[in-house]
Amino acid sequence: MTQIDTVAAPAALVLSEAERRQTGELADRLARTEPARTDDPRWLAAVRDASAELPARLLVELRRFRHDAGPDAVLLVRNLPVAPADGGRELPPTPTQPGSVERVAGTAAAVITAAMLQLGEVVAFRNEKTGALVQNVVPVPGQEALQSNAGSVLLEMHNENAFHPNRPDYVGLFCVREDPTGQARLSTASVRRALPLLSGRSRRVLGEERYLTEAPPSFEGREGMVPAHAVLRGAAEDPDILVDFSATHPLDDEARGAMAELRAALVRVTSALALGAGDLAVVDNRLAVHGRTPFTPRYDGTDRWLHRVYASLDHRRSRAVRAGAGAVLD
């Protein structure tokens, strides 16, 4: 993907200082709420209840986005708190270990969890980052070339966990520490923007079950591919998209050509978001693909650091693969 900044970034909701303080007080309280473990159902229940106390403007935008994600299918919120308001605890260095997650509740983890619980139910996958609900997206030494959240090469555009029958409806990415080099950007592209650029023939082919998608490297022990699927699904005039350009394989030449046309159309409508600390980007995983521009990690504790949380609209749909009615899918 050679062009990345051809479309303006989606409009952002910028919290006022009063709204930031309100959110910070709520998050700090939740970070102290026992058992203060992000994967504990009791803590998750406390956050679910308290999420109704988020600033009214933020609640309105989250509800509107849930109803209709708009032409860009991305919600951007700025000026959220990432550290305790009293300044008593500074952010630690950016993690560098593989499979990094947030098990202990903190301000930033509480903020993104509360916001995502206003969109759906927070979920995770047992084979990905040991099923943690709040995951870290950080560069990892030795994994630079991987097509995963731990890499630092160009991350191909994709739907999150495109191979999985219960992939999340929303992906939340909350910037805890921005990239000091300024190179790393979140790339997003909406099928609603790309669809008018496609030929009728390609729309037809992309709507047929002529593609296979395999699991990404982040899913440990998961091999094989899902049954053949369509890339464009649902209403012909407003379809969902299901593709991972590093893991989706066309079954024939015509399907390959249609997928190449789709890729070119998505490039034309891609925007690149430079996330700063306190910025939350929520991607509608049904309507938009996302990726990341390449960057050069320093591995000195100052690298780009995001929290990632998934949300699902239909929690009953995955009940059979969630042991004990928990939040983690097998």
CORKA-V38512 format. One record per residue. N is the residue number from 0. SS is DSSP state (h for helix, s for strand, l for the rest). PHI is phi in whole degrees, -180 to 180 (NA if undefined). OMEGA is omega in whole degrees, 0 to 359 (NA if undefined). Layout:
n: (N N)
ss: (SS SS)
phi: (PHI PHI)
omega: (OMEGA OMEGA)
This chain:
n: (0 1 2 3 4 5 6 7 8 9 10 11 12 13 14 15 16 17 18 19 20 21 22 23 24 25 26 27 28 29 30 31 32 33 34 35 36 37 38 39 40 41 42 43 44 45 46 47 48 49 50 51 52 53 54 55 56 57 58 59 60 61 62 63 64 65 66 67 68 69 70 71 72 73 74 75 76 77 78 79 80 81 82 83 84 85 86 87 88 89 90 91 92 93 94 95 96 97 98 99 100 101 102 103 104 105 106 107 108 109 110 111 112 113 114 115 116 117 118 119 120 121 122 123 124 125 126 127 128 129 130 131 132 133 134 135 136 137 138 139 140 141 142 143 144 145 146 147 148 149 150 151 152 153 154 155 156 157 158 159 160 161 162 163 164 165 166 167 168 169 170 171 172 173 174 175 176 177 178 179 180 181 182 183 184 185 186 187 188 189 190 191 192 193 194 195 196 197 198 199 200 201 202 203 204 205 206 207 208 209 210 211 212 213 214 215 216 217 218 219 220 221 222 223 224 225 226 227 228 229 230 231 232 233 234 235 236 237 238 239 240 241 242 243 244 245 246 247 248 249 250 251 252 253 254 255 256 257 258 259 260 261 262 263 264 265 266 267 268 269 270 271 272 273 274 275 276 277 278 279 280 281 282 283 284 285 286 287 288 289 290 291 292 293 294 295 296 297 298 299 300 301 302 303 304 305 306 307 308 309 310 311 312 313 314 315 316 317 318 319 320 321 322 323 324 325 326 327 328 329)
ss: (l l l l l l l l l l l s s s l l h h h h h h h h h h h h h h h l l l l l s l l l h h h h h h h h h h h h h l l h h h h h h h h h h h h l l l l l l s s s s s l l l l l l l l l l l l l l l l l l l l l l s l l s l l h h h h h h h h h h h l l l s s s s s l l s h h h l l l s s s s l l l l l l l l l l l l l l l l s s s s l l l l l l l l l l l s s s s s s s s l l l l l l l l s s s s s h h h h h h h l l h h h h h h h l l l l s s s s l l l l s l l l l l s l l l s l l s s l l l l l l s s l l s l l l s s s l l h h h h h h h h h h h h h h h h l l s s s l l l l l l s s s s s l l l s s s s s l l l l l l l l l l l l s s s s s s s s l l h h h h h h h l h h h l l s s l)
phi: (NA -98 -104 -134 -122 -90 -127 -63 -65 -58 -61 -110 -90 -103 -67 -72 -63 -66 -68 -63 -62 -60 -67 -65 -63 -64 -66 -64 -64 -68 -65 -99 -77 -66 -87 56 -120 -63 -95 -82 -57 -68 -68 -61 -65 -64 -68 -58 -66 -73 -61 -68 -93 -60 -53 -58 -63 -68 -60 -63 -66 -63 -68 -63 -65 -64 -68 -156 -77 76 -67 -94 60 -137 -110 -119 -120 -118 72 -87 -78 -120 -138 -55 -66 -80 69 -75 -135 -82 -66 -73 -60 -59 -62 -128 -80 -63 68 -64 -142 -113 -90 -93 -66 -137 -58 -64 -63 -68 -62 -70 -65 -62 -64 -69 -71 -85 -103 179 -100 -70 -137 -149 -125 -59 -83 -119 51 52 75 -69 -78 -114 -111 -98 -108 -143 -73 -120 -56 88 -115 -57 -90 -72 -85 -154 -67 -88 -83 -135 -74 -56 -92 -60 -64 -163 -82 -64 50 -59 -75 -91 -66 -117 -58 -68 -82 -133 -120 -101 -126 -112 -81 -90 -142 -78 -68 -67 -84 75 -86 -75 -135 -81 -96 -136 -150 -101 -65 -65 -78 -82 -55 -65 -88 -91 -71 -61 -64 -66 -59 -64 -66 -66 -88 -109 -80 -129 -140 -121 -130 -101 -71 -78 -61 -72 -91 -71 76 -101 -125 91 -131 -75 -58 -52 -140 -87 -87 -106 -133 94 -63 -61 -85 -153 -83 -81 -123 -142 -160 -137 -71 -104 -137 -97 -121 -66 -92 -157 -65 -65 -65 -65 -65 -66 -68 -65 -65 -63 -59 -63 -66 -66 -58 -66 -112 -78 -116 -121 -101 -88 -82 -103 -56 94 -95 -115 -111 -112 -105 -73 -75 -93 -111 -130 -106 -143 -159 -152 -72 -72 -153 -114 -68 -102 55 -121 93 -109 -70 -53 -143 -118 -95 -123 -137 -100 -137 -121 -77 -108 -71 -67 -58 -103 -57 -66 -115 -117 -61 64 60 -79 -101 -103 -91 -80)
omega: (188 177 183 189 186 183 178 178 177 178 184 167 180 181 172 178 177 179 177 179 179 179 180 178 178 182 179 177 180 179 179 182 181 7 177 176 189 182 182 181 180 177 180 178 178 179 179 180 185 182 177 180 175 180 186 181 179 178 179 182 178 180 177 181 178 179 180 185 176 185 182 179 178 173 181 179 182 175 172 179 178 182 180 183 183 179 184 180 180 177 175 175 176 180 178 183 177 176 185 180 176 179 181 183 175 182 183 179 179 181 184 179 179 180 183 177 173 177 182 177 180 182 173 184 187 181 180 179 177 174 179 180 177 186 176 173 185 175 183 179 180 181 185 187 182 171 181 181 180 183 177 170 177 178 184 178 185 161 180 178 184 183 193 180 179 178 183 176 180 174 177 179 186 184 177 176 182 180 182 180 183 183 187 178 175 179 178 177 183 176 178 176 186 188 181 181 183 174 177 180 180 176 181 183 180 179 180 185 185 183 175 178 180 180 179 181 183 179 183 176 181 180 179 183 175 176 181 184 174 176 174 188 177 184 183 183 180 187 165 178 180 183 170 189 172 187 179 186 176 182 180 185 180 177 179 179 179 179 176 177 177 180 180 179 179 176 182 183 181 169 181 185 173 183 174 180 182 177 175 174 176 181 172 188 176 187 185 168 179 179 181 175 179 177 183 181 176 182 180 180 182 185 177 184 177 163 178 178 178 173 180 180 185 184 180 184 184 186 184 182 175 183 177 181 179 184 185 180 176 NA)
